[in-house]
Amino acid sequence: MYNIKSTQSVATQVKNVLKAHLETNGENWLITLGYGPSNDYAQSVVSLIMGLTGTYVRFETVARYIRIEKARIRAKQAAQPKA
């Protein structure tokens, strides 16, 4: 399910986990997470990566990538014409 290896960069590891979760839950799931749930999700991603690869990943780094992904999704949705 998760295509991550300890030899990959932290960014690649986080993006692969995010991609897998977005494929499962959809983009709206991520952008509807508020501040607290988003931080809880970031911590779960940290734990997942550490468990699968044994690599330490900072919470702040994962939270930043999640915020970036949320902004990308919001921008994509804003650019779509309203029906």
C-alpha positions as CSV (number, residue, x, y, z in Angstrom):
1,M,0.0,0.0,0.0
2,Y,2.7,2.5,1.0
3,N,5.6,2.8,-1.5
4,I,8.2,4.2,0.9
5,K,11.8,3.1,1.6
6,S,14.3,4.4,4.1
7,T,16.6,5.5,1.2
8,Q,14.0,8.0,-0.1
9,S,14.0,11.6,1.0
10,V,11.6,12.7,3.7
11,A,9.6,14.7,1.2
12,T,9.1,11.6,-1.0
13,Q,8.1,9.4,1.9
14,V,5.5,11.9,3.2
15,K,4.2,12.5,-0.3
16,N,3.8,8.8,-1.0
17,V,1.8,8.3,2.3
18,L,-0.3,11.3,1.5
19,K,-1.0,10.0,-2.0
20,A,-2.1,6.7,-0.7
21,H,-4.4,8.3,1.8
22,L,-5.9,10.7,-0.8
23,E,-6.5,7.8,-3.2
24,T,-8.4,6.0,-0.4
25,N,-10.2,8.9,1.2
26,G,-10.5,11.5,-1.5
27,E,-9.2,15.1,-1.6
28,N,-12.2,16.6,0.2
29,W,-11.3,14.5,3.3
30,L,-8.0,16.2,3.6
31,I,-9.2,19.8,3.1
32,T,-12.0,19.3,5.6
33,L,-9.6,18.5,8.4
34,G,-9.3,21.4,10.9
35,Y,-6.2,22.5,12.8
36,G,-6.4,19.8,15.5
37,P,-7.4,16.9,13.3
38,S,-4.8,17.9,10.8
39,N,-2.1,17.9,13.5
40,D,-3.3,14.5,14.7
41,Y,-3.1,13.2,11.1
42,A,0.4,14.6,10.8
43,Q,1.5,12.8,13.9
44,S,0.0,9.5,12.6
45,V,2.0,9.9,9.4
46,V,5.2,10.5,11.5
47,S,4.5,7.3,13.4
48,L,3.7,5.4,10.2
49,I,6.9,6.4,8.5
50,M,9.0,5.7,11.6
51,G,7.4,2.3,12.0
52,L,7.8,1.3,8.3
53,T,11.3,2.7,7.7
54,G,12.9,3.2,11.1
55,T,13.7,6.8,10.0
56,Y,13.0,9.7,12.3
57,V,10.8,12.4,10.7
58,R,10.0,15.7,12.4
59,F,6.4,16.4,13.1
60,E,6.8,20.0,11.8
61,T,8.1,18.7,8.5
62,V,5.1,16.4,7.9
63,A,2.7,19.1,9.0
64,R,4.2,21.5,6.5
65,Y,3.8,19.0,3.6
66,I,0.2,18.4,4.6
67,R,-0.5,22.2,4.6
68,I,1.2,22.4,1.2
69,E,-1.0,19.6,-0.2
70,K,-4.1,21.2,1.3
71,A,-3.3,24.5,-0.4
72,R,-2.6,22.7,-3.7
73,I,-6.0,21.0,-3.6
74,R,-7.8,24.2,-2.6
75,A,-6.1,26.1,-5.5
76,K,-7.1,23.3,-8.0
77,Q,-10.7,23.4,-6.8
78,A,-10.9,27.2,-7.0
79,A,-9.6,27.1,-10.6
80,Q,-12.3,24.7,-11.7
81,P,-15.4,26.4,-13.2
82,K,-18.5,26.3,-11.0
83,A,-21.3,24.3,-12.4
